[in-house]
Amino acid sequence: MLNDINLVVGAGFSGAVIARLLADKGEKVLVIDKKNHIAGNSYDYRDENGIMIHKYGSHIFHTSNEKVWSFLKRFTDFNQYMHKVIAIIDGAHTTIPFNFNTLYDVFPESLAKRLEEKLLKNFEYNKKVPILEFQKQEDDDLKFLANYVYEKVFLHYTTKQWGVSPKDVDGAVTARVPVYLSKDNRYFQDKYQGIPLAGYTKVVEKILDHKNIQLKLNTEYKNSMQSEYKRIFYTGSIDEFFNYEFGTLPYRSVNFKFETYDREYYQENACVNYPCNYDFTRIHEYKYYLNDKSDKTVIAKEYSEFFELGKNERYYPIPNPQNTELYNKYLQKAKAFDNVYFLGRLGDYKYYDMDKAILRAIELFEEIKL
């Protein structure tokens, strides 16, 4: 009977993980997705050049959570890739987040040394300081540095990425671009980092490979399904579930322009940011992630834009008081259902990294009384 089956809407990491946990406990699960592929925005594939392409932008797995790492290790091995980001600042190729190495790349040595000494006097080493907090300086040299970093690293990039002034962006977002009082050039400092050796799509495929899980792609969710299934786990956008009754939740979307070149590499690094130049925010070069060998290389220039229904994909929730109030209206309405659960970046309207999305699914499963 249908009402003995759990329905999971969305075959990305959030949906796949909750489906697998249910299946491992003997629950029957139907997973549907309106796309023609699994893995959501983590979807990747090998192209005709043998290069693993991340269709929806670079995905770097990183976590310090043992529970998340142990779960994923059941389905994949990882390489030891540790992500670094290069940015073009005043013509210099340097490290982001802005750290002590960046200091010496963009300033004369005497100035860099003076700034370094003052930073060490005023801040704890290895501390990450959000840029808007870093601007609250009394010392003239540190004020100069704060204003420099704000304009050259943060202001224009954030405006391109979010379509608004940084002062109108939620603190949880701005905190993701700190000044890092360190010489650690890695973008993430998590204990576990890497790229799945066979790609993300293969990981999700293995997670969904269970006798109790059925998968249907190119399948839309319909409200009539609410009474047909034992439980519903909805990873789509919560406003879409309620037919936009209170209005559309805003998102930023991303448009990728793919280009192929007859050369081994296009740039020096997997990801190069352009905070102050061009209309795109960054360029991804995919063969770095799994060290793919090819005489050609594929890049993607990333352009940010607002999400429009029917035109592009939802990528990043836009956290601000107005949008949170709108989301809370939908969340309150969702409480009327005792068998419908919302999760994932779209269901929770939260800016989840992959590990946080997986952890959310694990914790939700642990709350459910089977």
Salt bridges, closest charged atoms under 4 A:
ASP24 OD1 - ARG20 NE 3.08
ASP24 OD2 - ARG74 NH2 2.97
ASP24 OD1 - HIS210 NE2 3.43
GLU27 OE1 - LYS230 NZ 3.17
GLU27 OE1 - ARG231 NH1 3.12
GLU66 OE2 - LYS191 NZ 3.08
ASP77 OD1 - LYS73 NZ 3.26
ASP90 OD1 - LYS152 NZ 3.00
GLU117 OE2 - LYS113 NZ 3.80
ASP139 OD1 - LYS118 NZ 2.99
ASP141 OD2 - ARG114 NE 2.84
ASP141 OD2 - LYS118 NZ 2.84
ASP184 OD2 - ARG186 NH2 2.87
ASP190 OD2 - HIS62 ND1 2.64
GLU205 OE2 - LYS202 NZ 3.13
GLU240 OE2 - LYS34 NZ 3.58
GLU240 OE1 - ARG314 NH1 3.51
GLU245 OE1 - LYS333 NZ 3.35
GLU259 OE2 - LYS257 NZ 3.62
GLU259 OE2 - LYS301 NZ 3.41
ASP262 OD1 - LYS296 NZ 3.56
GLU268 OE2 - HIS93 ND1 2.32
ASP292 OD1 - ARG46 NH1 3.05
GLU302 OE1 - ARG282 NE 2.77
GLU302 OE1 - HIS284 NE2 2.62
GLU308 OE2 - LYS311 NZ 3.44
GLU313 OE1 - LYS35 NZ 3.76
ASP348 OD2 - ARG360 NE 2.66
ASP353 OD2 - HIS62 NE2 3.79
ASP353 OD1 - ARG176 NH2 2.94
ASP355 OD2 - LYS356 NZ 3.41
GLU366 OE2 - LYS67 NZ 3.24
